Amino acid sequence: MISVELYDSQKKPAGKLELPEKVFGGPVRPHLYQEVIKWQQARRRQGTADTKTRSEVRGGGKKPWRQKGTGRARSGASRSPIWRKGGIIFGPHPRDYDYNLPHKVKKAALRSALSEKLAGNRLLILSALELPEIKTREFLKIMAGLGVERALILIGPENPKLSLSARNLKKFKVMPVAGLNLFDILHFDHLILTREVLPELERILN
């Protein structure tokens, strides 16, 4: 187990906390990051790009001119891909970019990222993080007191006051622990956890 400092929302010490070494003290494996990020971004692709082939372009049913005797090259339809307003050859069509990646690779990358945040003093664990009302100004005041400018915040149960206070801020993101992903961990400088998410985090990554 790894012993770390626990803080309150004003960054005052609130005791010690034991973290599982398997989740927060494993080896850092940056070579896994590219593989998992590539998979994650592939899953996010819409895959809705579409072009029309010559059979889908409207019109062009009439033969432009007779086959022989005009001195021009023969042509059967004005929607040929070599004509202006014709169809598209080898253009994109709707497809699914998703592919399978082993669960152990995804978990190993997440454990590596968490270990890296802890080793770099960019992991902050709070006893609780609550707001009395939905106020972006109050949220920013708490973040300034914690000394962070860009942070991913993981919460346990739904916390609408906290989520709504931060939803318009590009430098902060609040999400439930179930939505934990490598892209967001690496994108933000700091990772903030509340103590209540640790059991679920350990369960997911074990």
MDTraj code that builds the backbone (N, CA, C; nanometers):
import mdtraj as md
import numpy as np

residues = "MET ILE SER VAL GLU LEU TYR ASP SER GLN LYS LYS PRO ALA GLY LYS LEU GLU LEU PRO GLU LYS VAL PHE GLY GLY PRO VAL ARG PRO HIS LEU TYR GLN GLU VAL ILE LYS TRP GLN GLN ALA ARG ARG ARG GLN GLY THR ALA ASP THR LYS THR ARG SER GLU VAL ARG GLY GLY GLY LYS LYS PRO TRP ARG GLN LYS GLY THR GLY ARG ALA ARG SER GLY ALA SER ARG SER PRO ILE TRP ARG LYS GLY GLY ILE ILE PHE GLY PRO HIS PRO ARG ASP TYR ASP TYR ASN LEU PRO HIS LYS VAL LYS LYS ALA ALA LEU ARG SER ALA LEU SER GLU LYS LEU ALA GLY ASN ARG LEU LEU ILE LEU SER ALA LEU GLU LEU PRO GLU ILE LYS THR ARG GLU PHE LEU LYS ILE MET ALA GLY LEU GLY VAL GLU ARG ALA LEU ILE LEU ILE GLY PRO GLU ASN PRO LYS LEU SER LEU SER ALA ARG ASN LEU LYS LYS PHE LYS VAL MET PRO VAL ALA GLY LEU ASN LEU PHE ASP ILE LEU HIS PHE ASP HIS LEU ILE LEU THR ARG GLU VAL LEU PRO GLU LEU GLU ARG ILE LEU ASN".split()
xyz = np.array([
    [0.0837, -0.1197, 0.0000],
    [0.0000, 0.0000, 0.0000],
    [0.0879, 0.1257, 0.0000],
    [0.0353, 0.2325, -0.0594],
    [0.1066, 0.3591, -0.0678],
    [0.0352, 0.4602, 0.0209],
    [0.1089, 0.5241, 0.1104],
    [0.0507, 0.6224, 0.2009],
    [0.0598, 0.7610, 0.1378],
    [-0.0547, 0.8293, 0.1275],
    [-0.0595, 0.9639, 0.0701],
    [-0.1376, 1.0557, 0.1622],
    [-0.1218, 1.1856, 0.1397],
    [-0.1911, 1.2861, 0.2200],
    [-0.3329, 1.3050, 0.1669],
    [-0.4265, 1.3176, 0.2602],
    [-0.5656, 1.3470, 0.2271],
    [-0.5929, 1.4926, 0.2620],
    [-0.6625, 1.5648, 0.1721],
    [-0.6896, 1.7066, 0.1934],
    [-0.8395, 1.7335, 0.1912],
    [-0.8774, 1.8484, 0.2479],
    [-1.0153, 1.8935, 0.2309],
    [-1.0206, 1.9902, 0.1130],
    [-1.1338, 2.0512, 0.0877],
    [-1.1494, 2.1359, -0.0308],
    [-1.0714, 2.2668, -0.0216],
    [-1.0179, 2.3009, 0.0971],
    [-0.9309, 2.4181, 0.1104],
    [-0.7832, 2.3790, 0.1098],
    [-0.7557, 2.2548, 0.0788],
    [-0.6222, 2.1959, 0.0761],
    [-0.5557, 2.1972, 0.2142],
    [-0.6375, 2.1767, 0.3152],
    [-0.5841, 2.1574, 0.4491],
    [-0.5725, 2.0082, 0.4764],
    [-0.4626, 1.9629, 0.5367],
    [-0.4462, 1.8194, 0.5629],
    [-0.5630, 1.7626, 0.6428],
    [-0.6118, 1.6482, 0.5974],
    [-0.7257, 1.5834, 0.6642],
    [-0.6926, 1.4394, 0.7001],
    [-0.5647, 1.4082, 0.7137],
    [-0.5256, 1.2733, 0.7517],
    [-0.4453, 1.2044, 0.6431],
    [-0.4208, 1.0773, 0.6656],
    [-0.3469, 0.9939, 0.5712],
    [-0.4416, 0.8930, 0.5068],
    [-0.4007, 0.8469, 0.3891],
    [-0.4826, 0.7510, 0.3152],
    [-0.3919, 0.6468, 0.2523],
    [-0.4389, 0.5217, 0.2520],
    [-0.3623, 0.4129, 0.1912],
    [-0.4186, 0.3825, 0.0527],
    [-0.3337, 0.3858, -0.0472],
    [-0.3739, 0.3559, -0.1843],
    [-0.3188, 0.2208, -0.2264],
    [-0.3961, 0.1444, -0.3027],
    [-0.3468, 0.0139, -0.3494],
    [-0.2286, 0.0302, -0.4455],
    [-0.1222, -0.0403, -0.4182],
    [-0.0016, -0.0256, -0.4993],
    [-0.0223, -0.0768, -0.6413],
    [-0.1106, -0.1750, -0.6570],
    [-0.1342, -0.2295, -0.7908],
    [-0.1927, -0.1246, -0.8847],
    [-0.2731, -0.0331, -0.8297],
    [-0.3407, 0.0683, -0.9116],
    [-0.2574, 0.1957, -0.9247],
    [-0.1936, 0.2376, -0.8157],
    [-0.1251, 0.3666, -0.8143],
    [0.0267, 0.3562, -0.8066],
    [0.0804, 0.2359, -0.7963],
    [0.2243, 0.2228, -0.7808],
    [0.2886, 0.1304, -0.8817],
    [0.2191, 0.1056, -0.9907],
    [0.2722, 0.0160, -1.0926],
    [0.3731, 0.0854, -1.1826],
    [0.4324, 0.0103, -1.2743],
    [0.5289, 0.0704, -1.3677],
    [0.4592, 0.1629, -1.4667],
    [0.5285, 0.2684, -1.5061],
    [0.4763, 0.3613, -1.6069],
    [0.5113, 0.3069, -1.7452],
    [0.4097, 0.2878, -1.8277],
    [0.4287, 0.2283, -1.9600],
    [0.3751, 0.3213, -2.0686],
    [0.4510, 0.4227, -2.1056],
    [0.4035, 0.5191, -2.2063],
    [0.3749, 0.4550, -2.3424],
    [0.4397, 0.3432, -2.3735],
    [0.4176, 0.2816, -2.5045],
    [0.2740, 0.2325, -2.5210],
    [0.2018, 0.2148, -2.4088],
    [0.0618, 0.1717, -2.4171],
    [-0.0319, 0.2878, -2.4494],
    [0.0127, 0.4112, -2.4209],
    [-0.0750, 0.5263, -2.4365],
    [-0.1211, 0.5429, -2.5817],
    [-0.0249, 0.5358, -2.6743],
    [-0.0594, 0.5576, -2.8155],
    [-0.1600, 0.4534, -2.8629],
    [-0.1414, 0.3304, -2.8201],
    [-0.2298, 0.2230, -2.8638],
    [-0.3723, 0.2432, -2.8133],
    [-0.3842, 0.2811, -2.6858],
    [-0.5174, 0.2982, -2.6268],
    [-0.5844, 0.4264, -2.6774],
    [-0.5080, 0.5356, -2.6910],
    [-0.5660, 0.6605, -2.7421],
    [-0.6152, 0.6427, -2.8856],
    [-0.5385, 0.5716, -2.9660],
    [-0.5801, 0.5460, -3.1039],
    [-0.7112, 0.4681, -3.1066],
    [-0.7240, 0.3683, -3.0207],
    [-0.8481, 0.2897, -3.0126],
    [-0.9638, 0.3764, -2.9646],
    [-0.9368, 0.4608, -2.8637],
    [-1.0419, 0.5449, -2.8077],
    [-1.0930, 0.6460, -2.9102],
    [-1.0025, 0.7066, -2.9848],
    [-1.0443, 0.8038, -3.0855],
    [-1.1145, 0.7360, -3.2032],
    [-1.0741, 0.6143, -3.2344],
    [-1.1423, 0.5405, -3.3410],
    [-1.2873, 0.5118, -3.3033],
    [-1.3101, 0.4830, -3.1766],
    [-1.4473, 0.4570, -3.1309],
    [-1.5332, 0.5828, -3.1369],
    [-1.4693, 0.7002, -3.1241],
    [-1.5446, 0.8247, -3.1244],
    [-1.5764, 0.8743, -3.2654],
    [-1.5146, 0.8168, -3.3657],
    [-1.5389, 0.8624, -3.5025],
    [-1.6820, 0.8308, -3.5443],
    [-1.7472, 0.9262, -3.6070],
    [-1.8864, 0.9070, -3.6468],
    [-1.8974, 0.8086, -3.7628],
    [-1.8051, 0.8167, -3.8552],
    [-1.8107, 0.7263, -3.9698],
    [-1.9309, 0.7484, -4.0590],
    [-1.9784, 0.8738, -4.0693],
    [-2.0982, 0.9029, -4.1488],
    [-2.0662, 0.9669, -4.2840],
    [-1.9386, 0.9866, -4.3153],
    [-1.9027, 1.0474, -4.4442],
    [-1.9505, 0.9575, -4.5577],
    [-2.0092, 1.0193, -4.6593],
    [-2.0659, 0.9402, -4.7693],
    [-2.0573, 1.0181, -4.8994],
    [-2.0223, 0.9510, -5.0064],
    [-2.0232, 1.0105, -5.1401],
    [-2.1068, 0.9228, -5.2321],
    [-2.1530, 0.9811, -5.3423],
    [-2.2394, 0.9082, -5.4343],
    [-2.1592, 0.8494, -5.5504],
    [-2.1856, 0.7260, -5.5789],
    [-2.1250, 0.6631, -5.6963],
    [-2.2048, 0.7032, -5.8198],
    [-2.1626, 0.6607, -5.9370],
    [-2.2320, 0.6994, -6.0605],
    [-2.3746, 0.6445, -6.0640],
    [-2.4004, 0.5372, -5.9913],
    [-2.5354, 0.4815, -5.9902],
    [-2.6282, 0.5576, -5.8960],
    [-2.5724, 0.6420, -5.8083],
    [-2.6538, 0.7141, -5.7108],
    [-2.6746, 0.8602, -5.7469],
    [-2.5931, 0.9141, -5.8387],
    [-2.6077, 1.0542, -5.8764],
    [-2.7352, 1.0718, -5.9586],
    [-2.8099, 1.1779, -5.9285],
    [-2.9379, 1.1994, -5.9960],
    [-2.9153, 1.2423, -6.1415],
    [-2.9963, 1.1884, -6.2314],
    [-2.9918, 1.2245, -6.3725],
    [-2.8917, 1.1410, -6.4499],
    [-2.8667, 1.1844, -6.5740],
    [-2.7670, 1.1168, -6.6560],
    [-2.8140, 0.9884, -6.7218],
    [-2.9447, 0.9683, -6.7327],
    [-2.9932, 0.8444, -6.7928],
    [-2.9846, 0.8432, -6.9454],
    [-2.9878, 0.9618, -7.0028],
    [-2.9846, 0.9699, -7.1501],
    [-2.8402, 0.9668, -7.2007],
    [-2.8195, 0.8956, -7.3093],
    [-2.6872, 0.8929, -7.3718],
    [-2.6581, 1.0309, -7.4302],
    [-2.5447, 1.0950, -7.3942],
    [-2.5185, 1.2335, -7.4353],
    [-2.5183, 1.2533, -7.5869],
    [-2.4598, 1.1623, -7.6615],
    [-2.4577, 1.1687, -7.8076],
    [-2.4470, 1.0272, -7.8622],
    [-2.4689, 1.0164, -7.9930],
    [-2.4660, 0.8819, -8.0514],
    [-2.3255, 0.8222, -8.0429],
    [-2.3229, 0.6922, -8.0529],
    [-2.1995, 0.6193, -8.0298],
    [-2.0904, 0.6539, -8.1317],
    [-2.1268, 0.6620, -8.2586],
    [-2.0257, 0.6795, -8.3630],
    [-2.0571, 0.8014, -8.4503],
    [-1.9542, 0.8467, -8.5188],
    [-1.9741, 0.9481, -8.6205],
    [-1.9605, 1.0916, -8.5747],
    [-1.9398, 1.1166, -8.4472],
    [-1.9297, 1.2551, -8.4015],
    [-1.7845, 1.3021, -8.3908],
    [-1.6900, 1.2111, -8.3897],
    [-1.5496, 1.2470, -8.3732],
    [-1.5094, 1.2585, -8.2272],
    [-1.6059, 1.2474, -8.1393],
    [-1.5740, 1.2543, -7.9963],
    [-1.5681, 1.1140, -7.9371],
    [-1.5100, 1.1076, -7.8176],
    [-1.5034, 0.9776, -7.7507],
    [-1.6441, 0.9324, -7.7151],
    [-1.6627, 0.8021, -7.7216],
    [-1.7948, 0.7485, -7.6897],
    [-1.8267, 0.7734, -7.5420],
    [-1.9530, 0.7937, -7.5129],
    [-1.9964, 0.8187, -7.3755],
    [-2.1365, 0.7646, -7.3571],
    [-2.1574, 0.6977, -7.2451],
    [-2.2882, 0.6371, -7.2210],
    [-2.3738, 0.7132, -7.1232],
    [-2.3127, 0.7984, -7.0391],
    [-2.3903, 0.8727, -6.9394],
    [-2.3126, 0.9963, -6.8958],
    [-2.3848, 1.1021, -6.8662],
    [-2.3196, 1.2262, -6.8234],
    [-2.2847, 1.2244, -6.6746],
    [-2.3142, 1.1150, -6.6091],
    [-2.2799, 1.1039, -6.4673],
    [-2.1588, 1.0127, -6.4468],
    [-2.0808, 0.9944, -6.5524],
    [-1.9564, 0.9189, -6.5417],
    [-1.8613, 0.9905, -6.4456],
    [-1.7829, 0.9183, -6.3685],
    [-1.6907, 0.9825, -6.2741],
    [-1.5898, 1.0771, -6.3389],
    [-1.5644, 1.0641, -6.4677],
    [-1.4681, 1.1536, -6.5321],
    [-1.5333, 1.2821, -6.5820],
    [-1.6633, 1.2915, -6.5619],
    [-1.7362, 1.4118, -6.6013],
    [-1.7632, 1.5002, -6.4795],
    [-1.7742, 1.6306, -6.5059],
    [-1.8177, 1.7234, -6.4014],
    [-1.9591, 1.6867, -6.3579],
    [-1.9856, 1.6905, -6.2275],
    [-2.1125, 1.6519, -6.1659],
    [-2.1365, 1.5010, -6.1743],
    [-2.0314, 1.4280, -6.2053],
    [-2.0453, 1.2827, -6.2107],
    [-2.0278, 1.2197, -6.0733],
    [-2.0300, 1.0867, -6.0725],
    [-2.0134, 1.0136, -5.9474],
    [-1.8698, 1.0208, -5.8967],
    [-1.8474, 0.9685, -5.7770],
    [-1.7157, 0.9688, -5.7132],
    [-1.6612, 0.8258, -5.7102],
    [-1.5367, 0.8107, -5.7525],
    [-1.4737, 0.6795, -5.7492],
    [-1.4031, 0.6601, -5.6148],
    [-1.4234, 0.5486, -5.5518],
    [-1.3549, 0.5114, -5.4276],
    [-1.3714, 0.6157, -5.3166],
    [-1.4858, 0.6835, -5.3145],
    [-1.5107, 0.7804, -5.2089],
    [-1.5500, 0.7126, -5.0788],
    [-1.5549, 0.7880, -4.9683],
    [-1.5924, 0.7284, -4.8390],
    [-1.7400, 0.6918, -4.8332],
    [-1.7697, 0.5892, -4.7573],
    [-1.9069, 0.5456, -4.7324],
    [-1.9211, 0.5176, -4.5829],
    [-2.0426, 0.5238, -4.5289],
    [-2.0601, 0.5008, -4.3848],
    [-1.9959, 0.3699, -4.3399],
    [-1.9208, 0.3779, -4.2296],
    [-1.8541, 0.2593, -4.1771],
    [-1.8290, 0.2759, -4.0284],
    [-1.8023, 0.1668, -3.9628],
    [-1.7714, 0.1667, -3.8208],
    [-1.6209, 0.1511, -3.8036],
    [-1.5577, 0.2476, -3.7360],
    [-1.4129, 0.2456, -3.7186],
    [-1.3692, 0.1699, -3.5922],
    [-1.4644, 0.1241, -3.5147],
    [-1.4321, 0.0566, -3.3887],
    [-1.3619, -0.0765, -3.4139],
    [-1.2743, -0.1137, -3.3223],
    [-1.2096, -0.2444, -3.3277],
    [-1.1816, -0.2886, -3.1843],
    [-1.1502, -0.4138, -3.1680],
    [-1.1310, -0.4696, -3.0347],
    [-0.9898, -0.4449, -2.9833],
    [-0.9818, -0.4134, -2.8554],
    [-0.8539, -0.3984, -2.7873],
    [-0.8649, -0.4760, -2.6558],
    [-0.7665, -0.5576, -2.6223],
    [-0.7755, -0.6392, -2.5002],
    [-0.7990, -0.5539, -2.3758],
    [-0.8849, -0.6023, -2.2870],
    [-0.9150, -0.5297, -2.1637],
    [-0.7895, -0.5093, -2.0793],
    [-0.7014, -0.6077, -2.0794],
    [-0.5818, -0.5962, -1.9956],
    [-0.4909, -0.4826, -2.0442],
    [-0.4929, -0.4537, -2.1742],
    [-0.4134, -0.3423, -2.2272],
    [-0.4731, -0.2093, -2.1809],
    [-0.6046, -0.1975, -2.1871],
    [-0.6709, -0.0740, -2.1449],
    [-0.6502, -0.0487, -1.9949],
    [-0.6643, -0.1535, -1.9160],
    [-0.6459, -0.1389, -1.7716],
    [-0.5007, -0.1060, -1.7374],
    [-0.4082, -0.1704, -1.8056],
    [-0.2665, -0.1439, -1.7797],
    [-0.2313, 0.0009, -1.8133],
    [-0.2898, 0.0544, -1.9203],
    [-0.2635, 0.1939, -1.9576],
    [-0.3213, 0.2900, -1.8543],
    [-0.4405, 0.2598, -1.8028],
    [-0.5013, 0.3456, -1.7006],
    [-0.4207, 0.3409, -1.5708],
    [-0.3783, 0.2228, -1.5300],
    [-0.2959, 0.2116, -1.4086],
    [-0.1640, 0.2857, -1.4252],
    [-0.1074, 0.2775, -1.5451],
    [0.0173, 0.3478, -1.5737],
    [-0.0014, 0.4990, -1.5632],
    [-0.1113, 0.5504, -1.6183],
    [-0.1379, 0.6944, -1.6145],
    [-0.1619, 0.7422, -1.4714],
    [-0.2345, 0.6633, -1.3918],
    [-0.2584, 0.7003, -1.2524],
    [-0.1284, 0.7004, -1.1725],
    [-0.0440, 0.6013, -1.1978],
    [0.0853, 0.5941, -1.1290],
    [0.1732, 0.7124, -1.1665],
    [0.1662, 0.7525, -1.2933],
    [0.2455, 0.8666, -1.3389],
    [0.1988, 0.9965, -1.2746],
    [0.0659, 1.0132, -1.2614],
    [0.0131, 1.1329, -1.1955],
    [0.0586, 1.1387, -1.0492],
    [0.0528, 1.0242, -0.9813],
    [0.0931, 1.0225, -0.8411],
    [0.2428, 1.0502, -0.8266],
    [0.3230, 0.9886, -0.9116],
    [0.4682, 1.0081, -0.9041],
    [0.5072, 1.1523, -0.9352],
    [0.4296, 1.2202, -1.0193],
    [0.4600, 1.3579, -1.0566],
    [0.3925, 1.4619, -0.9696],
    [0.3323, 1.4181, -0.8555],
    [0.2620, 1.5095, -0.7636],
    [0.1495, 1.5845, -0.8330],
    [0.0838, 1.5174, -0.9243],
    [-0.0289, 1.5792, -0.9951],
    [-0.1593, 1.5054, -0.9678],
    [-0.1599, 1.4270, -0.8594],
    [-0.2796, 1.3572, -0.8136],
    [-0.3183, 1.4128, -0.6775],
    [-0.4423, 1.4587, -0.6655],
    [-0.4897, 1.5210, -0.5421],
    [-0.6137, 1.4457, -0.4957],
    [-0.6103, 1.3987, -0.3715],
    [-0.7236, 1.3239, -0.3167],
    [-0.7871, 1.4062, -0.2063],
    [-0.9178, 1.4319, -0.2221],
    [-0.9910, 1.5155, -0.1278],
    [-1.0867, 1.4311, -0.0450],
    [-1.1095, 1.4746, 0.0771],
    [-1.2063, 1.4051, 0.1617],
    [-1.3479, 1.4232, 0.1066],
    [-1.3753, 1.5400, 0.0512],
    [-1.5060, 1.5693, -0.0110],
    [-1.4919, 1.6952, -0.0952],
    [-1.5817, 1.7086, -0.1903],
    [-1.5835, 1.8283, -0.2751],
    [-1.7292, 1.8634, -0.3026],
    [-1.7772, 1.9610, -0.2302],
    [-1.9178, 2.0001, -0.2394],
    [-1.9299, 2.1500, -0.2647],
    [-2.0378, 2.1871, -0.3317],
    [-2.0707, 2.3277, -0.3531],
    [-2.2098, 2.3535, -0.2964],
    [-2.2307, 2.4659, -0.2263],
    [-2.3634, 2.4941, -0.1707],
    [-2.4667, 2.5254, -0.2786],
    [-2.4193, 2.5774, -0.3936],
    [-2.5096, 2.6098, -0.5039],
    [-2.4330, 2.6026, -0.6352],
    [-2.5060, 2.6125, -0.7456],
    [-2.4424, 2.6067, -0.8769],
    [-2.3812, 2.7428, -0.9077],
    [-2.2493, 2.7525, -0.8876],
    [-2.1789, 2.8780, -0.9098],
    [-2.0408, 2.8488, -0.9675],
    [-2.0194, 2.8900, -1.0916],
    [-1.8887, 2.8696, -1.1542],
    [-1.7808, 2.9475, -1.0798],
    [-1.8154, 3.0654, -1.0315],
    [-1.7182, 3.1474, -0.9587],
    [-1.6694, 3.0764, -0.8325],
    [-1.7607, 3.0134, -0.7607],
    [-1.7226, 2.9410, -0.6391],
    [-1.6368, 2.8195, -0.6722],
    [-1.6710, 2.7542, -0.7822],
    [-1.5912, 2.6387, -0.8246],
    [-1.4482, 2.6812, -0.8559],
    [-1.4328, 2.7918, -0.9304],
    [-1.2995, 2.8407, -0.9651],
    [-1.2217, 2.8858, -0.8411],
    [-1.2932, 2.9385, -0.7430],
    [-1.2273, 2.9800, -0.6194],
    [-1.1686, 2.8585, -0.5467],
    [-1.2435, 2.7476, -0.5454],
    [-1.1936, 2.6257, -0.4816],
    [-1.0732, 2.5712, -0.5579],
    [-1.0816, 2.5724, -0.6916],
    [-0.9696, 2.5226, -0.7714],
    [-0.8438, 2.6080, -0.7515],
    [-0.8629, 2.7389, -0.7406],
    [-0.7482, 2.8270, -0.7167],
    [-0.6864, 2.7979, -0.5803],
    [-0.7710, 2.7698, -0.4805],
    [-0.7200, 2.7355, -0.3482],
    [-0.6438, 2.6040, -0.3470],
    [-0.6832, 2.5121, -0.4366],
    [-0.6134, 2.3840, -0.4469],
    [-0.4855, 2.3956, -0.5290],
    [-0.4695, 2.5097, -0.5991],
    [-0.3478, 2.5314, -0.6774],
    [-0.3449, 2.4590, -0.8099],
    [-0.4625, 2.4379, -0.8718],
    [-0.4681, 2.3704, -1.0016],
    [-0.5334, 2.4618, -1.1042],
    [-0.4860, 2.4526, -1.2286],
    [-0.5393, 2.5344, -1.3372],
    [-0.6095, 2.4513, -1.4438],
    [-0.5696, 2.3253, -1.4562],
    [-0.6339, 2.2341, -1.5516],
    [-0.6476, 2.0985, -1.4824],
    [-0.7714, 2.0527, -1.4662],
    [-0.7872, 1.9302, -1.3865],
    [-0.9070, 1.8481, -1.4324],
    [-0.8897, 1.7181, -1.4205],
    [-0.9988, 1.6227, -1.4366],
    [-1.0432, 1.5829, -1.2966],
    [-1.1727, 1.5925, -1.2702],
    [-1.2258, 1.5644, -1.1366],
    [-1.3172, 1.4438, -1.1443],
    [-1.2836, 1.3400, -1.0686],
    [-1.3649, 1.2191, -1.0646],
    [-1.4513, 1.2204, -0.9394],
    [-1.5798, 1.1986, -0.9585],
    [-1.6725, 1.1969, -0.8457],
    [-1.7435, 1.0617, -0.8423],
    [-1.8012, 1.0305, -0.7289],
    [-1.8739, 0.9041, -0.7139],
    [-2.0192, 0.9206, -0.7541],
    [-2.1088, 0.9404, -0.6556],
    [-2.2503, 0.9621, -0.6895],
    [-2.2686, 1.0900, -0.7701],
    [-2.3805, 1.1006, -0.8349],
    [-2.4099, 1.2188, -0.9164],
    [-2.4062, 1.3442, -0.8298],
    [-2.3336, 1.4443, -0.8772],
    [-2.3194, 1.5706, -0.8039],
    [-2.3531, 1.6848, -0.9007],
    [-2.4820, 1.7120, -0.9213],
    [-2.5213, 1.8101, -1.0241],
    [-2.4690, 1.9504, -0.9985],
    [-2.4570, 1.9911, -0.8735],
    [-2.4087, 2.1264, -0.8454],
    [-2.2641, 2.1428, -0.8911],
    [-2.1848, 2.0424, -0.8654],
    [-2.0447, 2.0478, -0.9069],
    [-2.0313, 2.0357, -1.0584],
    [-2.1059, 1.9428, -1.1168],
    [-2.0980, 1.9205, -1.2622],
    [-2.1445, 2.0419, -1.3405],
    [-2.2553, 2.1020, -1.2987],
    [-2.3098, 2.2171, -1.3706],
    [-2.2234, 2.3416, -1.3515],
    [-2.1568, 2.3529, -1.2389],
    [-2.0707, 2.4684, -1.2150],
    [-1.9469, 2.4661, -1.3044],
    [-1.9060, 2.3466, -1.3479],
    [-1.7822, 2.3344, -1.4259],
    [-1.8059, 2.3039, -1.5733],
    [-1.9304, 2.2884, -1.6144],
    [-1.9553, 2.2376, -1.7495],
    [-1.9144, 2.3340, -1.8613],
    [-1.9068, 2.4652, -1.8329],
    [-1.8685, 2.5619, -1.9366],
    [-1.7200, 2.5953, -1.9346],
    [-1.6439, 2.5267, -1.8515],
    [-1.5013, 2.5562, -1.8381],
    [-1.4202, 2.4543, -1.9169],
    [-1.3393, 2.5026, -2.0101],
    [-1.2592, 2.4127, -2.0925],
    [-1.1425, 2.3501, -2.0155],
    [-1.0980, 2.4173, -1.9103],
    [-0.9810, 2.3694, -1.8373],
    [-1.0148, 2.2725, -1.7244],
    [-1.1448, 2.2441, -1.7065],
    [-1.1864, 2.1521, -1.6016],
    [-1.2938, 2.0586, -1.6564],
    [-1.2934, 1.9382, -1.6049],
    [-1.3950, 1.8413, -1.6456],
    [-1.4317, 1.7557, -1.5256],
    [-1.5614, 1.7464, -1.4997],
    [-1.6120, 1.6644, -1.3897],
    [-1.6831, 1.5442, -1.4496],
    [-1.6460, 1.4255, -1.4038],
    [-1.7097, 1.3051, -1.4569],
    [-1.7197, 1.1986, -1.3485],
    [-1.8179, 1.1084, -1.3609],
    [-1.8249, 0.9955, -1.2666],
    [-1.7094, 0.9001, -1.2915],
    [-1.6754, 0.8239, -1.1895],
    [-1.5607, 0.7346, -1.2006],
    [-1.5812, 0.6294, -1.3093],
    [-1.7073, 0.5976, -1.3389],
    [-1.7351, 0.4982, -1.4435],
    [-1.6919, 0.5471, -1.5810],
    [-1.6788, 0.6797, -1.5990],
    [-1.6384, 0.7348, -1.7284],
    [-1.4888, 0.7551, -1.7423],
    [-1.4101, 0.7057, -1.6477],
    [-1.2655, 0.7237, -1.6509],
    [-1.2061, 0.6709, -1.7807],
    [-1.1220, 0.7517, -1.8438],
    [-1.0594, 0.7102, -1.9692],
    [-0.9217, 0.7736, -1.9805],
    [-0.8371, 0.7111, -2.0601],
    [-0.6975, 0.7528, -2.0701],
    [-0.6827, 0.8906, -2.1335],
    [-0.7624, 0.9201, -2.2348],
    [-0.7496, 1.0481, -2.3053],
    [-0.7651, 1.1652, -2.2086],
    [-0.8674, 1.1619, -2.1236],
    [-0.8912, 1.2725, -2.0317],
    [-0.7843, 1.2799, -1.9225],
    [-0.7354, 1.1664, -1.8763],
    [-0.6304, 1.1684, -1.7746],
    [-0.5060, 1.2391, -1.8279],
    [-0.4686, 1.2073, -1.9522],
    [-0.3486, 1.2659, -2.0103],
    [-0.3711, 1.4101, -2.0559],
    [-0.4945, 1.4427, -2.0907],
    [-0.5245, 1.5766, -2.1437],
    [-0.5131, 1.6844, -2.0358],
    [-0.5542, 1.6514, -1.9135],
    [-0.5535, 1.7504, -1.8058],
    [-0.4279, 1.7339, -1.7201],
    [-0.3784, 1.8471, -1.6705],
    [-0.2539, 1.8462, -1.5934],
    [-0.2690, 1.7714, -1.4616],
    [-0.3793, 1.7952, -1.3912],
    [-0.4006, 1.7346, -1.2603],
    [-0.5218, 1.6418, -1.2611],
    [-0.5177, 1.5467, -1.1711],
    [-0.6300, 1.4559, -1.1502],
    [-0.6733, 1.4703, -1.0049],
    [-0.8004, 1.5018, -0.9848],
    [-0.8549, 1.5196, -0.8504],
    [-0.9564, 1.4094, -0.8241],
    [-0.9379, 1.3384, -0.7132],
    [-1.0291, 1.2317, -0.6739],
    [-1.0914, 1.2658, -0.5398],
    [-1.2137, 1.2241, -0.5201],
    [-1.2701, 1.2282, -0.3864],
    [-1.2532, 1.0894, -0.3246],
    [-1.2423, 1.0842, -0.1952],
    [-1.2121, 0.9578, -0.1269],
    [-1.3150, 0.8499, -0.1578],
    [-1.4387, 0.8899, -0.1816],
    [-1.5449, 0.7914, -0.2022],
    [-1.5313, 0.7133, -0.3326],
    [-1.4516, 0.7633, -0.4280],
    [-1.4400, 0.6933, -0.5563],
    [-1.3323, 0.5848, -0.5542],
    [-1.2486, 0.5829, -0.4530],
    [-1.1351, 0.4910, -0.4521],
    [-1.1749, 0.3432, -0.4548],
    [-1.2747, 0.2987, -0.3758],
    [-1.3137, 0.1575, -0.3835],
    [-1.3612, 0.1161, -0.5232],
    [-1.4394, 0.2021, -0.5878],
    [-1.4883, 0.1704, -0.7227],
    [-1.3746, 0.1723, -0.8221],
    [-1.2817, 0.2659, -0.8057],
    [-1.1660, 0.2740, -0.8939],
    [-1.0804, 0.1475, -0.8813],
    [-1.0622, 0.1016, -0.7607],
    [-0.9837, -0.0204, -0.7380],
    [-1.0535, -0.1414, -0.7978],
    [-1.1865, -0.1437, -0.7865],
    [-1.2623, -0.2564, -0.8420],
    [-1.2514, -0.2605, -0.9939],
    [-1.2566, -0.1432, -1.0579],
    [-1.2514, -0.1377, -1.2041],
    [-1.1138, -0.1799, -1.2576],
    [-1.0085, -0.1384, -1.1889],
    [-0.8738, -0.1577, -1.2414],
    [-0.8014, -0.2813, -1.1873],
    [-0.8642, -0.3558, -1.1024],
    [-0.8027, -0.4789, -1.0514],
    [-0.8181, -0.5939, -1.1511],
])
top = md.Topology()
chain = top.add_chain()
for i, resn in enumerate(residues, 1):
    res = top.add_residue(resn, chain, resSeq=i)
    for name in ("N", "CA", "C"):
        top.add_atom(name, md.element.get_by_symbol(name[0]), res)
traj = md.Trajectory(xyz[None], top)
